[in-house]
Amino acid sequence: MFAIDAGSSGPALRQWAQSLAAKPRAVLVMSPHWISRNPAVMTNPRPSTWHDFGGFPAPLYRLQYPAPGEPALAERVLGLLQAAGVAAQADAERPFDHGTWVPLMHLWPDASIPVVQVALPLGAGPAQVFAMGRAVRGLRAEGVLVMGSGSLTHNLGEFFSSRPPIDAPVQPYVEAFARWVEQALTSHDHAALLDYAAQAPQALRAHPSDDHFLPLFFALGAASEQHSTQYLSREVMYGVLAMDAFALA
């Protein structure tokens, strides 16, 4: 629903994109909605917009994000991952899932920037995903934006059990977890982040499964060692879904 109920986070993403001195040459994104048994990279030159969900309002299914793929960049990503010991494979059929096209609709609604997706390997933990980001770090110097998509808290069981309104009061555990992550990011405490499941307050409640948190480590691995952390949004929707967005430089 973030595609059409943008809250304050959607405009914040758009404002950040407009503030850049130059558009990225391409976007390399890891979404929580592509989990593969083996590491994989999208080589599809014309990915379709996949509405990989059900039971939502009709206008959502009419949205399209016709950005091109970039097979040449995908091949480079494959080579970088393989050189780092990640046995990645090409996927020439993969479409854009909503973990990719929804945030990109806010960032660059004209869909003019080529986009390549990287799969989240099944069973991977924070360290493995961080290493994947580290392997592609050099692409940033070539104008490629490395992006992790997900949700800073993602307990859908709590959401569906009560169906709170979008402006419901923020659950205390959501605020505690989100601010712990912010403190770790801004203080460059990567060791704590990598061990978040043991160290972060209410980590299991914030993420009963870790798929929507792990892409953060892809972006973190691609960031510089002493990265700056620019927060774009600290919005919480429905009281339980932290929409934190930040840029790591």
FENVEN-V203259 format. One line per field, one symbol per residue. phi: phi as a letter, one per 40 degrees, with the letter a starting at -180 (. if undefined). psi: psi as a letter, one per 20 degrees, with the letter a starting at -180 (. if undefined). A space follows every 50 residues. Layout:
phi=???
psi=???
This chain:
phi=.dcbbcfccdccccccdccccacdcabbbbbcbbbbcbdabcbccbcccc ccaagbcddccccbbccccadccdcccdccccccgcccbcbcbccccccb cccccccbccfcccbbcbcccdgcbdcccdcccccbdccccbgcccbbbi acbabccccccbfcccbcdccdcccccccccdcccccfccccccbdccbc cfccccadbcccbcddccccccccdbccbbcbabcbbggbbcbdbabbb
psi=ihhhnibigghggggghhiqhqqqhrpoppqijnpqhqqqppjphmprop mmrqjrqhhhiipqnlqqanhggghgggggghhjjomqqqoiiprpriig hghhhhgniikipqppqpqoppiqaggghghghhhjhhhhijjpppppqc phqmnhghghhilqrhkqqpphhggggghgggghghjkmhggghkhhhhq pkghhhnhqjhihhhhhgghhirrglqqoophqkqpqjiiopkppqpp.
